[in-house]
Amino acid sequence: MHNDDLLPGEVPEGVFSRRHFLQLAGGTIAAATVLPAGLFTRGAHAAVLDQAAVGGALNLFTWQGYDLTAPFKSWRTQHHIKQKVKYINNQFDVAAILRGPGGKQYDTSSANQAYTHLFQSLGVMAPLSATDVPSLAKMYPYFRDSPIWRWAPGSSKWNSVPWTWGAIGINYLSDKVAQPTSWDVLIDPKNKGRVGTFDDAYNNVSIAAIARGIPLTKITPQALNGPIKDWLTKFLANVKTVSTNLGDQLTLLVNKEVDYMSVGLSLFINQAHSQGVKDIGFTVPKEGGFGFCDAAFLTPSAPNKENALAFLEALLSGKTAAAAANNLIQGVTVPSVVPLLNKDARAIIPYDNVNHYLKKQLKFEVNYTPKKGQNIVSFDDINKLWQQLKTH
């Protein structure tokens, strides 16, 4: 079994394999982030994570790039981990696959901040303590204490490990167009056929709400079927391609098939550089950025629990966490990791004023799981609208 093996039948034709995807971020960058053996040591945590118990299989169900094949190569070698991966195509698929036939083979998966309590309620997450993952207690207060990642209000346990974060914005071809200042550049009729996006209701509806000044915690059916639907209709009229995975988004930019990419990510800049393309920019428009934080979680049936817990700790701590952030060009959640970041990863987040940035500038809080009596739309509502608009 090779570390780069895929679970049987996981990558459909036309989708980048994990090796190909990470080659996009590889070359000199990948070489710079490969760590020598011994960087991830447990030290005082040896009693918590039994070194002898770690080793063997680790089965991930995560996004392309989040398997961290190149950055964690030495970590896997040191701990004798043989990793297999299935890629997430859509966040809605996670619970269905984990609860379905074959779901019990996975040790860990990924949840955006909007899905943590939904997945927890569906029984696909196992509670985690600081004994399981020591660096959970060392995170910035926003991530450590937020109810988004806590098992219950006031609980000492977490439902997942928030480890990578940043802003959703717009990628653009800086050699062809000016830096966008508003989300509305995406609905300008002159840009018909020059726009791309990712096939995800949650991201696209949230962006439309931000563009129209609607709080993400208070999207009513009237707002969804009024100004949000109107914005998305105009937006999709300009979209050339709705990408089903991150690799396709990057390909459209690298091949200059679109001038603008919605649901844009800063990591595309680094990955494009490795292919010799240096004119892809990233910006957060004036209406505000849609903040994302992806968390890894332990599945209740994890067949390789000790390996999964070691992986979760490596995502948060020390040089392994820095290597992940340097590779992805995304934020870290543990303050002690910041000095270990490279210039590019350090520059995308204002760490000197990170609490203000998290609480005031990025929009993390969403509500697509309304409680009884709330006049708020649900995940089902936004998904139905997105599917309806996409097919028209």
Stockholm file with secondary structure:
# STOCKHOLM 1.0

chainA/1-392         MHNDDLLPGEVPEGVFSRRHFLQLAGGTIAAATVLPAGLFTRGAHAAVLDQAAVGGALNLFTWQGYDLTAPFKSWRTQHHIKQKVKYINNQFDVAAILRGPGGKQYDTSSANQAYTHLFQSLGVMAPLSATDVPSLAKMYPYFRDSPIWRWAPGSSKWNSVPWTWGAIGINYLSDKVAQPTSWDVLIDPKNKGRVGTFDDAYNNVSIAAIARGIPLTKITPQALNGPIKDWLTKFLANVKTVSTNLGDQLTLLVNKEVDYMSVGLSLFINQAHSQGVKDIGFTVPKEGGFGFCDAAFLTPSAPNKENALAFLEALLSGKTAAAAANNLIQGVTVPSVVPLLNKDARAIIPYDNVNHYLKKQLKFEVNYTPKKGQNIVSFDDINKLWQQLKTH
#=GR chainA/1-392 SS CCTTCBCTTCSCTTSCCHHHHHHHTCHHHHHHHCCCTTSSCCGGGGGTSCGGGCCEEEEEEECTTTTCTTTTHHHHHHTTEEEEEEECSCTTHHHHHHHSTTGGGCSEEEEEGGGHHHHHHTTCCCCBCTTTSGGGGGSCHHHHHCTTSBSSTTCSCBSSEEEEEEEEEEEEETTTSCCCCSGGGGGCGGGTTCEEEESCHHHHHHHHHHHTTCCTTCCCHHHIIIIIHHHHHHHHHHEEEEESSHHHHHHHHHTTCCSEEEEECTHHHHHHHTTTCCCEEEECCTTCEEEEEEEEEECTTCTTHHHHHHHHHHHHSHHHHHHHHHHHTCBCSSGGGGGGSCHHHHHTSCGGGHHHIIIIIEECCCCCSCCTTCCCCCHHHHHHHHHHHHTC
#=GC SS_cons         CCTTCBCTTCSCTTSCCHHHHHHHTCHHHHHHHCCCTTSSCCGGGGGTSCGGGCCEEEEEEECTTTTCTTTTHHHHHHTTEEEEEEECSCTTHHHHHHHSTTGGGCSEEEEEGGGHHHHHHTTCCCCBCTTTSGGGGGSCHHHHHCTTSBSSTTCSCBSSEEEEEEEEEEEEETTTSCCCCSGGGGGCGGGTTCEEEESCHHHHHHHHHHHTTCCTTCCCHHHIIIIIHHHHHHHHHHEEEEESSHHHHHHHHHTTCCSEEEEECTHHHHHHHTTTCCCEEEECCTTCEEEEEEEEEECTTCTTHHHHHHHHHHHHSHHHHHHHHHHHTCBCSSGGGGGGSCHHHHHTSCGGGHHHIIIIIEECCCCCSCCTTCCCCCHHHHHHHHHHHHTC
//
